[in-house]
Amino acid sequence: MSDGLITTASAHNFDSTLSRLIAGISGRQLTLFAVIDHSDGAQIAGLDLGPSTLVIFGNAKGGTPLMQKNPRIGLDLPLRVLVWQDAKGVFLAANDPHWIATRYGLDSAAADGLADVLEALTQAAAR
């Protein structure tokens, strides 16, 4: 992808998609670092925003080898998936790990493991 994003439409409603993503993270024994509800933040600020939640997760075994090659890649790790709903439906989006690796001058193949995990999680949440 030229913009480095992977976007997947979900067959489920927002809450189910988010729950399925979080369950998948837990099921793979990954670390769930944060769940950031952008909609709540907007509401607190007196603004309106449809359902939108950022999920931050990872595993040191997956990210550390990349950070050993180029510590700056830590700016884009751990992995993040945004789940949101708009008039067109519910979607999941994430930065493509291959694109991230290339951004930091690493062989994109170095991110194959991260890409596989990310794809499995987003597909399981969406289907």
Backbone atoms as SQL, in Angstrom:
CREATE TABLE atoms (id INTEGER PRIMARY KEY, chain TEXT, resi INTEGER, resn TEXT, atom TEXT, x REAL, y REAL, z REAL);
INSERT INTO atoms VALUES
  (1, 'A', 1, 'MET', 'N', 0.829, -1.171, 0.000),
  (2, 'A', 1, 'MET', 'CA', 0.000, 0.000, 0.000),
  (3, 'A', 1, 'MET', 'C', 0.883, 1.249, 0.000),
  (4, 'A', 2, 'SER', 'N', 0.568, 2.173, -0.845),
  (5, 'A', 2, 'SER', 'CA', 1.412, 3.356, -0.958),
  (6, 'A', 2, 'SER', 'C', 1.343, 4.243, 0.287),
  (7, 'A', 3, 'ASP', 'N', 0.196, 4.252, 0.977),
  (8, 'A', 3, 'ASP', 'CA', 0.094, 5.084, 2.172),
  (9, 'A', 3, 'ASP', 'C', 0.501, 4.335, 3.435),
  (10, 'A', 4, 'GLY', 'N', 0.831, 3.059, 3.311),
  (11, 'A', 4, 'GLY', 'CA', 1.289, 2.279, 4.449),
  (12, 'A', 4, 'GLY', 'C', 0.194, 1.805, 5.376),
  (13, 'A', 5, 'LEU', 'N', -1.059, 1.983, 4.972),
  (14, 'A', 5, 'LEU', 'CA', -2.176, 1.570, 5.815),
  (15, 'A', 5, 'LEU', 'C', -2.855, 0.320, 5.278),
  (16, 'A', 6, 'ILE', 'N', -3.283, -0.509, 6.202),
  (17, 'A', 6, 'ILE', 'CA', -4.096, -1.672, 5.864),
  (18, 'A', 6, 'ILE', 'C', -5.454, -1.432, 6.505),
  (19, 'A', 7, 'THR', 'N', -6.501, -1.388, 5.696),
  (20, 'A', 7, 'THR', 'CA', -7.847, -1.145, 6.191),
  (21, 'A', 7, 'THR', 'C', -8.729, -2.327, 5.836),
  (22, 'A', 8, 'THR', 'N', -9.505, -2.777, 6.826),
  (23, 'A', 8, 'THR', 'CA', -10.373, -3.934, 6.656),
  (24, 'A', 8, 'THR', 'C', -11.775, -3.577, 7.104),
  (25, 'A', 9, 'ALA', 'N', -12.764, -3.874, 6.265),
  (26, 'A', 9, 'ALA', 'CA', -14.158, -3.684, 6.646),
  (27, 'A', 9, 'ALA', 'C', -14.583, -4.843, 7.533),
  (28, 'A', 10, 'SER', 'N', -15.382, -4.540, 8.537),
  (29, 'A', 10, 'SER', 'CA', -15.850, -5.578, 9.450),
  (30, 'A', 10, 'SER', 'C', -17.277, -5.989, 9.102),
  (31, 'A', 11, 'ALA', 'N', -17.560, -7.265, 9.283),
  (32, 'A', 11, 'ALA', 'CA', -18.912, -7.792, 9.098),
  (33, 'A', 11, 'ALA', 'C', -19.725, -7.675, 10.385),
  (34, 'A', 12, 'HIS', 'N', -19.125, -7.132, 11.432),
  (35, 'A', 12, 'HIS', 'CA', -19.766, -7.053, 12.747),
  (36, 'A', 12, 'HIS', 'C', -19.993, -5.599, 13.135),
  (37, 'A', 13, 'ASN', 'N', -20.788, -5.388, 14.176),
  (38, 'A', 13, 'ASN', 'CA', -20.987, -4.031, 14.668),
  (39, 'A', 13, 'ASN', 'C', -19.714, -3.575, 15.398),
  (40, 'A', 14, 'PHE', 'N', -19.692, -2.313, 15.783),
  (41, 'A', 14, 'PHE', 'CA', -18.496, -1.740, 16.392),
  (42, 'A', 14, 'PHE', 'C', -18.078, -2.487, 17.652),
  (43, 'A', 15, 'ASP', 'N', -19.015, -2.651, 18.592),
  (44, 'A', 15, 'ASP', 'CA', -18.675, -3.280, 19.869),
  (45, 'A', 15, 'ASP', 'C', -18.167, -4.706, 19.683),
  (46, 'A', 16, 'SER', 'N', -18.800, -5.449, 18.812),
  (47, 'A', 16, 'SER', 'CA', -18.376, -6.833, 18.564),
  (48, 'A', 16, 'SER', 'C', -16.991, -6.874, 17.915),
  (49, 'A', 17, 'THR', 'N', -16.753, -5.996, 16.970),
  (50, 'A', 17, 'THR', 'CA', -15.454, -5.952, 16.297),
  (51, 'A', 17, 'THR', 'C', -14.348, -5.642, 17.301),
  (52, 'A', 18, 'LEU', 'N', -14.588, -4.637, 18.136),
  (53, 'A', 18, 'LEU', 'CA', -13.599, -4.261, 19.149),
  (54, 'A', 18, 'LEU', 'C', -13.369, -5.410, 20.126),
  (55, 'A', 19, 'SER', 'N', -14.430, -6.026, 20.586),
  (56, 'A', 19, 'SER', 'CA', -14.312, -7.158, 21.529),
  (57, 'A', 19, 'SER', 'C', -13.562, -8.320, 20.901),
  (58, 'A', 20, 'ARG', 'N', -13.850, -8.609, 19.642),
  (59, 'A', 20, 'ARG', 'CA', -13.177, -9.713, 18.950),
  (60, 'A', 20, 'ARG', 'C', -11.678, -9.424, 18.791),
  (61, 'A', 21, 'LEU', 'N', -11.337, -8.169, 18.510),
  (62, 'A', 21, 'LEU', 'CA', -9.929, -7.796, 18.391),
  (63, 'A', 21, 'LEU', 'C', -9.209, -7.977, 19.724),
  (64, 'A', 22, 'ILE', 'N', -9.794, -7.471, 20.789),
  (65, 'A', 22, 'ILE', 'CA', -9.167, -7.576, 22.106),
  (66, 'A', 22, 'ILE', 'C', -9.060, -9.031, 22.546),
  (67, 'A', 23, 'ALA', 'N', -10.083, -9.829, 22.273),
  (68, 'A', 23, 'ALA', 'CA', -10.035, -11.255, 22.605),
  (69, 'A', 23, 'ALA', 'C', -8.932, -11.961, 21.825),
  (70, 'A', 24, 'GLY', 'N', -8.754, -11.581, 20.571),
  (71, 'A', 24, 'GLY', 'CA', -7.689, -12.170, 19.761),
  (72, 'A', 24, 'GLY', 'C', -6.312, -11.833, 20.297),
  (73, 'A', 25, 'ILE', 'N', -6.144, -10.602, 20.754),
  (74, 'A', 25, 'ILE', 'CA', -4.870, -10.185, 21.346),
  (75, 'A', 25, 'ILE', 'C', -4.591, -11.017, 22.593),
  (76, 'A', 26, 'SER', 'N', -5.586, -11.152, 23.430),
  (77, 'A', 26, 'SER', 'CA', -5.446, -11.948, 24.652),
  (78, 'A', 26, 'SER', 'C', -5.178, -13.414, 24.321),
  (79, 'A', 27, 'GLY', 'N', -5.886, -13.935, 23.338),
  (80, 'A', 27, 'GLY', 'CA', -5.739, -15.335, 22.948),
  (81, 'A', 27, 'GLY', 'C', -4.372, -15.677, 22.392),
  (82, 'A', 28, 'ARG', 'N', -3.692, -14.681, 21.855),
  (83, 'A', 28, 'ARG', 'CA', -2.350, -14.889, 21.318),
  (84, 'A', 28, 'ARG', 'C', -1.285, -14.558, 22.357),
  (85, 'A', 29, 'GLN', 'N', -1.719, -14.272, 23.563),
  (86, 'A', 29, 'GLN', 'CA', -0.832, -13.948, 24.678),
  (87, 'A', 29, 'GLN', 'C', 0.080, -12.764, 24.357),
  (88, 'A', 30, 'LEU', 'N', -0.498, -11.778, 23.684),
  (89, 'A', 30, 'LEU', 'CA', 0.195, -10.523, 23.427),
  (90, 'A', 30, 'LEU', 'C', -0.115, -9.568, 24.581),
  (91, 'A', 31, 'THR', 'N', 0.718, -8.570, 24.736),
  (92, 'A', 31, 'THR', 'CA', 0.497, -7.582, 25.782),
  (93, 'A', 31, 'THR', 'C', -0.432, -6.499, 25.256),
  (94, 'A', 32, 'LEU', 'N', -1.531, -6.274, 25.965),
  (95, 'A', 32, 'LEU', 'CA', -2.444, -5.180, 25.647),
  (96, 'A', 32, 'LEU', 'C', -1.980, -3.974, 26.462),
  (97, 'A', 33, 'PHE', 'N', -1.394, -2.997, 25.784),
  (98, 'A', 33, 'PHE', 'CA', -0.830, -1.832, 26.475),
  (99, 'A', 33, 'PHE', 'C', -1.875, -0.767, 26.786),
  (100, 'A', 34, 'ALA', 'N', -2.793, -0.545, 25.836),
  (101, 'A', 34, 'ALA', 'CA', -3.783, 0.515, 26.051),
  (102, 'A', 34, 'ALA', 'C', -4.956, 0.350, 25.103),
  (103, 'A', 35, 'VAL', 'N', -6.103, 0.815, 25.576),
  (104, 'A', 35, 'VAL', 'CA', -7.303, 0.938, 24.760),
  (105, 'A', 35, 'VAL', 'C', -7.753, 2.382, 24.931),
  (106, 'A', 36, 'ILE', 'N', -7.675, 3.142, 23.863),
  (107, 'A', 36, 'ILE', 'CA', -7.958, 4.574, 23.915),
  (108, 'A', 36, 'ILE', 'C', -9.259, 4.850, 23.175),
  (109, 'A', 37, 'ASP', 'N', -10.254, 5.285, 23.914),
  (110, 'A', 37, 'ASP', 'CA', -11.566, 5.579, 23.341),
  (111, 'A', 37, 'ASP', 'C', -11.585, 7.041, 22.891),
  (112, 'A', 38, 'HIS', 'N', -11.378, 7.251, 21.603),
  (113, 'A', 38, 'HIS', 'CA', -11.362, 8.613, 21.070),
  (114, 'A', 38, 'HIS', 'C', -12.725, 9.286, 21.225),
  (115, 'A', 39, 'SER', 'N', -13.789, 8.511, 21.148),
  (116, 'A', 39, 'SER', 'CA', -15.139, 9.065, 21.278),
  (117, 'A', 39, 'SER', 'C', -15.356, 9.668, 22.656),
  (118, 'A', 40, 'ASP', 'N', -14.878, 8.974, 23.698),
  (119, 'A', 40, 'ASP', 'CA', -14.979, 9.507, 25.058),
  (120, 'A', 40, 'ASP', 'C', -14.213, 10.819, 25.178),
  (121, 'A', 41, 'GLY', 'N', -13.011, 10.845, 24.615),
  (122, 'A', 41, 'GLY', 'CA', -12.210, 12.067, 24.658),
  (123, 'A', 41, 'GLY', 'C', -12.904, 13.219, 23.973),
  (124, 'A', 42, 'ALA', 'N', -13.524, 12.930, 22.842),
  (125, 'A', 42, 'ALA', 'CA', -14.254, 13.971, 22.119),
  (126, 'A', 42, 'ALA', 'C', -15.428, 14.481, 22.948),
  (127, 'A', 43, 'GLN', 'N', -16.160, 13.547, 23.556),
  (128, 'A', 43, 'GLN', 'CA', -17.312, 13.928, 24.373),
  (129, 'A', 43, 'GLN', 'C', -16.895, 14.806, 25.548),
  (130, 'A', 44, 'ILE', 'N', -15.801, 14.447, 26.199),
  (131, 'A', 44, 'ILE', 'CA', -15.292, 15.249, 27.320),
  (132, 'A', 44, 'ILE', 'C', -14.959, 16.670, 26.865),
  (133, 'A', 45, 'ALA', 'N', -14.476, 16.791, 25.631),
  (134, 'A', 45, 'ALA', 'CA', -14.130, 18.099, 25.077),
  (135, 'A', 45, 'ALA', 'C', -15.347, 18.825, 24.503),
  (136, 'A', 46, 'GLY', 'N', -16.531, 18.201, 24.619),
  (137, 'A', 46, 'GLY', 'CA', -17.741, 18.823, 24.099),
  (138, 'A', 46, 'GLY', 'C', -17.901, 18.673, 22.598),
  (139, 'A', 47, 'LEU', 'N', -17.233, 17.683, 22.017),
  (140, 'A', 47, 'LEU', 'CA', -17.284, 17.459, 20.580),
  (141, 'A', 47, 'LEU', 'C', -17.947, 16.120, 20.281),
  (142, 'A', 48, 'ASP', 'N', -18.445, 15.989, 19.079),
  (143, 'A', 48, 'ASP', 'CA', -19.112, 14.764, 18.674),
  (144, 'A', 48, 'ASP', 'C', -18.200, 13.957, 17.762),
  (145, 'A', 49, 'LEU', 'N', -18.062, 12.676, 18.069),
  (146, 'A', 49, 'LEU', 'CA', -17.276, 11.764, 17.240),
  (147, 'A', 49, 'LEU', 'C', -17.927, 10.401, 17.323),
  (148, 'A', 50, 'GLY', 'N', -18.100, 9.764, 16.182),
  (149, 'A', 50, 'GLY', 'CA', -18.647, 8.418, 16.179),
  (150, 'A', 50, 'GLY', 'C', -17.703, 7.458, 16.880),
  (151, 'A', 51, 'PRO', 'N', -18.136, 6.218, 17.061),
  (152, 'A', 51, 'PRO', 'CA', -17.295, 5.231, 17.739),
  (153, 'A', 51, 'PRO', 'C', -15.912, 5.134, 17.090),
  (154, 'A', 52, 'SER', 'N', -14.880, 5.271, 17.911),
  (155, 'A', 52, 'SER', 'CA', -13.500, 5.232, 17.425),
  (156, 'A', 52, 'SER', 'C', -12.587, 4.884, 18.595),
  (157, 'A', 53, 'THR', 'N', -11.937, 3.732, 18.503),
  (158, 'A', 53, 'THR', 'CA', -11.075, 3.258, 19.584),
  (159, 'A', 53, 'THR', 'C', -9.753, 2.754, 19.020),
  (160, 'A', 54, 'LEU', 'N', -8.675, 3.176, 19.654),
  (161, 'A', 54, 'LEU', 'CA', -7.331, 2.746, 19.282),
  (162, 'A', 54, 'LEU', 'C', -6.868, 1.684, 20.275),
  (163, 'A', 55, 'VAL', 'N', -6.414, 0.551, 19.757),
  (164, 'A', 55, 'VAL', 'CA', -5.930, -0.555, 20.576),
  (165, 'A', 55, 'VAL', 'C', -4.428, -0.693, 20.331),
  (166, 'A', 56, 'ILE', 'N', -3.643, -0.631, 21.410),
  (167, 'A', 56, 'ILE', 'CA', -2.184, -0.700, 21.321),
  (168, 'A', 56, 'ILE', 'C', -1.723, -1.987, 21.990),
  (169, 'A', 57, 'PHE', 'N', -0.949, -2.784, 21.255),
  (170, 'A', 57, 'PHE', 'CA', -0.556, -4.103, 21.755),
  (171, 'A', 57, 'PHE', 'C', 0.761, -4.534, 21.118),
  (172, 'A', 58, 'GLY', 'N', 1.368, -5.553, 21.699),
  (173, 'A', 58, 'GLY', 'CA', 2.602, -6.060, 21.108),
  (174, 'A', 58, 'GLY', 'C', 3.182, -7.209, 21.886),
  (175, 'A', 59, 'ASN', 'N', 4.408, -7.528, 21.501),
  (176, 'A', 59, 'ASN', 'CA', 5.150, -8.623, 22.095),
  (177, 'A', 59, 'ASN', 'C', 6.626, -8.314, 21.891),
  (178, 'A', 60, 'ALA', 'N', 7.386, -8.331, 22.955),
  (179, 'A', 60, 'ALA', 'CA', 8.810, -7.992, 22.863),
  (180, 'A', 60, 'ALA', 'C', 9.558, -8.920, 21.909),
  (181, 'A', 61, 'LYS', 'N', 9.128, -10.168, 21.813),
  (182, 'A', 61, 'LYS', 'CA', 9.809, -11.096, 20.900),
  (183, 'A', 61, 'LYS', 'C', 9.634, -10.684, 19.449),
  (184, 'A', 62, 'GLY', 'N', 8.524, -10.020, 19.140),
  (185, 'A', 62, 'GLY', 'CA', 8.297, -9.585, 17.766),
  (186, 'A', 62, 'GLY', 'C', 8.939, -8.253, 17.437),
  (187, 'A', 63, 'GLY', 'N', 8.867, -7.309, 18.373),
  (188, 'A', 63, 'GLY', 'CA', 9.361, -5.963, 18.091),
  (189, 'A', 63, 'GLY', 'C', 10.819, -5.728, 18.394),
  (190, 'A', 64, 'THR', 'N', 11.348, -6.381, 19.418),
  (191, 'A', 64, 'THR', 'CA', 12.731, -6.125, 19.827),
  (192, 'A', 64, 'THR', 'C', 13.746, -6.387, 18.720),
  (193, 'A', 65, 'PRO', 'N', 13.637, -7.488, 17.960),
  (194, 'A', 65, 'PRO', 'CA', 14.633, -7.690, 16.891),
  (195, 'A', 65, 'PRO', 'C', 14.676, -6.533, 15.887),
  (196, 'A', 66, 'LEU', 'N', 13.527, -5.929, 15.618),
  (197, 'A', 66, 'LEU', 'CA', 13.507, -4.778, 14.715),
  (198, 'A', 66, 'LEU', 'C', 14.156, -3.566, 15.377),
  (199, 'A', 67, 'MET', 'N', 13.880, -3.379, 16.665),
  (200, 'A', 67, 'MET', 'CA', 14.458, -2.247, 17.390),
  (201, 'A', 67, 'MET', 'C', 15.966, -2.402, 17.566),
  (202, 'A', 68, 'GLN', 'N', 16.452, -3.641, 17.618),
  (203, 'A', 68, 'GLN', 'CA', 17.895, -3.862, 17.697),
  (204, 'A', 68, 'GLN', 'C', 18.573, -3.428, 16.407),
  (205, 'A', 69, 'LYS', 'N', 17.864, -3.546, 15.298),
  (206, 'A', 69, 'LYS', 'CA', 18.416, -3.139, 14.003),
  (207, 'A', 69, 'LYS', 'C', 18.334, -1.634, 13.801),
  (208, 'A', 70, 'ASN', 'N', 17.261, -1.029, 14.301),
  (209, 'A', 70, 'ASN', 'CA', 17.106, 0.417, 14.201),
  (210, 'A', 70, 'ASN', 'C', 16.185, 0.877, 15.332),
  (211, 'A', 71, 'PRO', 'N', 16.745, 1.419, 16.403),
  (212, 'A', 71, 'PRO', 'CA', 15.945, 1.814, 17.559),
  (213, 'A', 71, 'PRO', 'C', 14.816, 2.786, 17.248),
  (214, 'A', 72, 'ARG', 'N', 14.959, 3.583, 16.186),
  (215, 'A', 72, 'ARG', 'CA', 13.921, 4.564, 15.850),
  (216, 'A', 72, 'ARG', 'C', 12.593, 3.923, 15.490),
  (217, 'A', 73, 'ILE', 'N', 12.613, 2.628, 15.117),
  (218, 'A', 73, 'ILE', 'CA', 11.359, 1.955, 14.774),
  (219, 'A', 73, 'ILE', 'C', 10.433, 1.888, 15.983),
  (220, 'A', 74, 'GLY', 'N', 10.989, 2.104, 17.169),
  (221, 'A', 74, 'GLY', 'CA', 10.183, 2.180, 18.380),
  (222, 'A', 74, 'GLY', 'C', 9.155, 3.301, 18.347),
  (223, 'A', 75, 'LEU', 'N', 9.326, 4.258, 17.457),
  (224, 'A', 75, 'LEU', 'CA', 8.308, 5.295, 17.272),
  (225, 'A', 75, 'LEU', 'C', 7.009, 4.706, 16.731),
  (226, 'A', 76, 'ASP', 'N', 7.107, 3.588, 16.011),
  (227, 'A', 76, 'ASP', 'CA', 5.934, 2.958, 15.398),
  (228, 'A', 76, 'ASP', 'C', 5.562, 1.626, 16.044),
  (229, 'A', 77, 'LEU', 'N', 6.261, 1.285, 17.103),
  (230, 'A', 77, 'LEU', 'CA', 5.928, 0.068, 17.846),
  (231, 'A', 77, 'LEU', 'C', 5.596, 0.481, 19.271),
  (232, 'A', 78, 'PRO', 'N', 4.726, -0.204, 19.952),
  (233, 'A', 78, 'PRO', 'CA', 4.043, -1.433, 19.575),
  (234, 'A', 78, 'PRO', 'C', 2.991, -1.188, 18.486),
  (235, 'A', 79, 'LEU', 'N', 2.421, -2.287, 18.024),
  (236, 'A', 79, 'LEU', 'CA', 1.413, -2.211, 16.972),
  (237, 'A', 79, 'LEU', 'C', 0.149, -1.537, 17.487),
  (238, 'A', 80, 'ARG', 'N', -0.574, -0.931, 16.552),
  (239, 'A', 80, 'ARG', 'CA', -1.821, -0.245, 16.877),
  (240, 'A', 80, 'ARG', 'C', -2.866, -0.579, 15.821),
  (241, 'A', 81, 'VAL', 'N', -4.078, -0.780, 16.279),
  (242, 'A', 81, 'VAL', 'CA', -5.212, -0.964, 15.374),
  (243, 'A', 81, 'VAL', 'C', -6.298, 0.026, 15.787),
  (244, 'A', 82, 'LEU', 'N', -6.779, 0.778, 14.825),
  (245, 'A', 82, 'LEU', 'CA', -7.893, 1.689, 15.043),
  (246, 'A', 82, 'LEU', 'C', -9.168, 1.003, 14.572),
  (247, 'A', 83, 'VAL', 'N', -10.172, 0.978, 15.438),
  (248, 'A', 83, 'VAL', 'CA', -11.492, 0.478, 15.077),
  (249, 'A', 83, 'VAL', 'C', -12.434, 1.678, 15.100),
  (250, 'A', 84, 'TRP', 'N', -13.168, 1.896, 14.006),
  (251, 'A', 84, 'TRP', 'CA', -14.090, 3.019, 13.973),
  (252, 'A', 84, 'TRP', 'C', -15.327, 2.673, 13.171),
  (253, 'A', 85, 'GLN', 'N', -16.349, 3.478, 13.393),
  (254, 'A', 85, 'GLN', 'CA', -17.599, 3.321, 12.660),
  (255, 'A', 85, 'GLN', 'C', -17.961, 4.655, 12.044),
  (256, 'A', 86, 'ASP', 'N', -18.353, 4.607, 10.785),
  (257, 'A', 86, 'ASP', 'CA', -18.872, 5.799, 10.130),
  (258, 'A', 86, 'ASP', 'C', -20.108, 5.393, 9.329),
  (259, 'A', 87, 'ALA', 'N', -20.582, 6.266, 8.476),
  (260, 'A', 87, 'ALA', 'CA', -21.802, 5.996, 7.716),
  (261, 'A', 87, 'ALA', 'C', -21.655, 4.798, 6.776),
  (262, 'A', 88, 'LYS', 'N', -20.422, 4.434, 6.443),
  (263, 'A', 88, 'LYS', 'CA', -20.185, 3.312, 5.523),
  (264, 'A', 88, 'LYS', 'C', -20.058, 1.974, 6.243),
  (265, 'A', 89, 'GLY', 'N', -19.884, 1.987, 7.565),
  (266, 'A', 89, 'GLY', 'CA', -19.764, 0.737, 8.302),
  (267, 'A', 89, 'GLY', 'C', -18.706, 0.799, 9.382),
  (268, 'A', 90, 'VAL', 'N', -18.238, -0.401, 9.775),
  (269, 'A', 90, 'VAL', 'CA', -17.212, -0.540, 10.816),
  (270, 'A', 90, 'VAL', 'C', -15.924, -1.004, 10.134),
  (271, 'A', 91, 'PHE', 'N', -14.816, -0.403, 10.538),
  (272, 'A', 91, 'PHE', 'CA', -13.537, -0.687, 9.901),
  (273, 'A', 91, 'PHE', 'C', -12.434, -0.840, 10.941),
  (274, 'A', 92, 'LEU', 'N', -11.384, -1.545, 10.528),
  (275, 'A', 92, 'LEU', 'CA', -10.153, -1.638, 11.301),
  (276, 'A', 92, 'LEU', 'C', -9.035, -1.129, 10.395),
  (277, 'A', 93, 'ALA', 'N', -8.104, -0.374, 10.961),
  (278, 'A', 93, 'ALA', 'CA', -6.963, 0.103, 10.185),
  (279, 'A', 93, 'ALA', 'C', -5.701, 0.015, 11.031),
  (280, 'A', 94, 'ALA', 'N', -4.593, -0.255, 10.357),
  (281, 'A', 94, 'ALA', 'CA', -3.293, -0.348, 11.026),
  (282, 'A', 94, 'ALA', 'C', -2.206, 0.032, 10.041),
  (283, 'A', 95, 'ASN', 'N', -1.075, 0.444, 10.595),
  (284, 'A', 95, 'ASN', 'CA', 0.103, 0.642, 9.761),
  (285, 'A', 95, 'ASN', 'C', 0.625, -0.715, 9.327),
  (286, 'A', 96, 'ASP', 'N', 0.945, -0.842, 8.061),
  (287, 'A', 96, 'ASP', 'CA', 1.496, -2.080, 7.515),
  (288, 'A', 96, 'ASP', 'C', 2.904, -2.285, 8.084),
  (289, 'A', 97, 'PRO', 'N', 3.151, -3.376, 8.807),
  (290, 'A', 97, 'PRO', 'CA', 4.488, -3.604, 9.366),
  (291, 'A', 97, 'PRO', 'C', 5.600, -3.617, 8.315),
  (292, 'A', 98, 'HIS', 'N', 5.298, -4.079, 7.109),
  (293, 'A', 98, 'HIS', 'CA', 6.315, -4.050, 6.043),
  (294, 'A', 98, 'HIS', 'C', 6.668, -2.604, 5.679),
  (295, 'A', 99, 'TRP', 'N', 5.657, -1.765, 5.604),
  (296, 'A', 99, 'TRP', 'CA', 5.862, -0.355, 5.308),
  (297, 'A', 99, 'TRP', 'C', 6.679, 0.299, 6.419),
  (298, 'A', 100, 'ILE', 'N', 6.356, -0.056, 7.677),
  (299, 'A', 100, 'ILE', 'CA', 7.099, 0.485, 8.820),
  (300, 'A', 100, 'ILE', 'C', 8.579, 0.101, 8.715),
  (301, 'A', 101, 'ALA', 'N', 8.851, -1.164, 8.451),
  (302, 'A', 101, 'ALA', 'CA', 10.240, -1.632, 8.353),
  (303, 'A', 101, 'ALA', 'C', 10.984, -0.874, 7.257),
  (304, 'A', 102, 'THR', 'N', 10.346, -0.732, 6.114),
  (305, 'A', 102, 'THR', 'CA', 10.975, -0.027, 4.996),
  (306, 'A', 102, 'THR', 'C', 11.240, 1.435, 5.354),
  (307, 'A', 103, 'ARG', 'N', 10.310, 2.040, 6.081),
  (308, 'A', 103, 'ARG', 'CA', 10.469, 3.438, 6.514),
  (309, 'A', 103, 'ARG', 'C', 11.769, 3.639, 7.280),
  (310, 'A', 104, 'TYR', 'N', 12.179, 2.617, 8.049),
  (311, 'A', 104, 'TYR', 'CA', 13.371, 2.725, 8.873),
  (312, 'A', 104, 'TYR', 'C', 14.579, 2.031, 8.244),
  (313, 'A', 105, 'GLY', 'N', 14.511, 1.778, 6.947),
  (314, 'A', 105, 'GLY', 'CA', 15.653, 1.246, 6.233),
  (315, 'A', 105, 'GLY', 'C', 15.911, -0.230, 6.459),
  (316, 'A', 106, 'LEU', 'N', 14.915, -0.951, 6.943),
  (317, 'A', 106, 'LEU', 'CA', 15.060, -2.386, 7.158),
  (318, 'A', 106, 'LEU', 'C', 14.427, -3.156, 6.012),
  (319, 'A', 107, 'ASP', 'N', 14.927, -4.342, 5.778),
  (320, 'A', 107, 'ASP', 'CA', 14.322, -5.220, 4.788),
  (321, 'A', 107, 'ASP', 'C', 12.893, -5.492, 5.239),
  (322, 'A', 108, 'SER', 'N', 11.924, -5.306, 4.357),
  (323, 'A', 108, 'SER', 'CA', 10.530, -5.481, 4.764),
  (324, 'A', 108, 'SER', 'C', 10.259, -6.898, 5.263),
  (325, 'A', 109, 'ALA', 'N', 11.053, -7.866, 4.813),
  (326, 'A', 109, 'ALA', 'CA', 10.877, -9.244, 5.277),
  (327, 'A', 109, 'ALA', 'C', 11.115, -9.368, 6.782),
  (328, 'A', 110, 'ALA', 'N', 11.846, -8.421, 7.359),
  (329, 'A', 110, 'ALA', 'CA', 12.095, -8.448, 8.801),
  (330, 'A', 110, 'ALA', 'C', 10.798, -8.301, 9.590),
  (331, 'A', 111, 'ALA', 'N', 9.762, -7.778, 8.940),
  (332, 'A', 111, 'ALA', 'CA', 8.484, -7.554, 9.616),
  (333, 'A', 111, 'ALA', 'C', 7.447, -8.621, 9.285),
  (334, 'A', 112, 'ASP', 'N', 7.860, -9.700, 8.645),
  (335, 'A', 112, 'ASP', 'CA', 6.894, -10.736, 8.252),
  (336, 'A', 112, 'ASP', 'C', 6.097, -11.272, 9.436),
  (337, 'A', 113, 'GLY', 'N', 6.749, -11.543, 10.544),
  (338, 'A', 113, 'GLY', 'CA', 6.056, -12.085, 11.707),
  (339, 'A', 113, 'GLY', 'C', 5.007, -11.127, 12.243),
  (340, 'A', 114, 'LEU', 'N', 5.373, -9.844, 12.350),
  (341, 'A', 114, 'LEU', 'CA', 4.420, -8.842, 12.821),
  (342, 'A', 114, 'LEU', 'C', 3.242, -8.722, 11.862),
  (343, 'A', 115, 'ALA', 'N', 3.540, -8.751, 10.568),
  (344, 'A', 115, 'ALA', 'CA', 2.484, -8.645, 9.561),
  (345, 'A', 115, 'ALA', 'C', 1.528, -9.828, 9.637),
  (346, 'A', 116, 'ASP', 'N', 2.059, -11.020, 9.849),
  (347, 'A', 116, 'ASP', 'CA', 1.217, -12.212, 9.955),
  (348, 'A', 116, 'ASP', 'C', 0.284, -12.124, 11.154),
  (349, 'A', 117, 'VAL', 'N', 0.811, -11.699, 12.295),
  (350, 'A', 117, 'VAL', 'CA', -0.009, -11.571, 13.507),
  (351, 'A', 117, 'VAL', 'C', -1.083, -10.500, 13.303),
  (352, 'A', 118, 'LEU', 'N', -0.694, -9.364, 12.759),
  (353, 'A', 118, 'LEU', 'CA', -1.637, -8.275, 12.534),
  (354, 'A', 118, 'LEU', 'C', -2.758, -8.703, 11.593),
  (355, 'A', 119, 'GLU', 'N', -2.401, -9.384, 10.517),
  (356, 'A', 119, 'GLU', 'CA', -3.427, -9.837, 9.566),
  (357, 'A', 119, 'GLU', 'C', -4.378, -10.840, 10.223),
  (358, 'A', 120, 'ALA', 'N', -3.826, -11.787, 10.969),
  (359, 'A', 120, 'ALA', 'CA', -4.674, -12.785, 11.635),
  (360, 'A', 120, 'ALA', 'C', -5.639, -12.107, 12.611),
  (361, 'A', 121, 'LEU', 'N', -5.144, -11.146, 13.381),
  (362, 'A', 121, 'LEU', 'CA', -5.994, -10.464, 14.351),
  (363, 'A', 121, 'LEU', 'C', -7.105, -9.657, 13.691),
  (364, 'A', 122, 'THR', 'N', -6.747, -8.897, 12.685),
  (365, 'A', 122, 'THR', 'CA', -7.762, -8.037, 12.048),
  (366, 'A', 122, 'THR', 'C', -8.776, -8.865, 11.265),
  (367, 'A', 123, 'GLN', 'N', -8.319, -9.911, 10.609),
  (368, 'A', 123, 'GLN', 'CA', -9.256, -10.762, 9.875),
  (369, 'A', 123, 'GLN', 'C', -10.207, -11.486, 10.823),
  (370, 'A', 124, 'ALA', 'N', -9.683, -11.994, 11.940),
  (371, 'A', 124, 'ALA', 'CA', -10.541, -12.672, 12.914),
  (372, 'A', 124, 'ALA', 'C', -11.550, -11.709, 13.535),
  (373, 'A', 125, 'ALA', 'N', -11.154, -10.478, 13.747),
  (374, 'A', 125, 'ALA', 'CA', -12.070, -9.494, 14.318),
  (375, 'A', 125, 'ALA', 'C', -13.148, -9.076, 13.318),
  (376, 'A', 126, 'ALA', 'N', -12.786, -9.052, 12.047),
  (377, 'A', 126, 'ALA', 'CA', -13.686, -8.536, 11.013),
  (378, 'A', 126, 'ALA', 'C', -14.621, -9.594, 10.413),
  (379, 'A', 127, 'ARG', 'N', -14.249, -10.850, 10.462),
  (380, 'A', 127, 'ARG', 'CA', -15.035, -11.885, 9.766),
  (381, 'A', 127, 'ARG', 'C', -15.921, -12.662, 10.667);
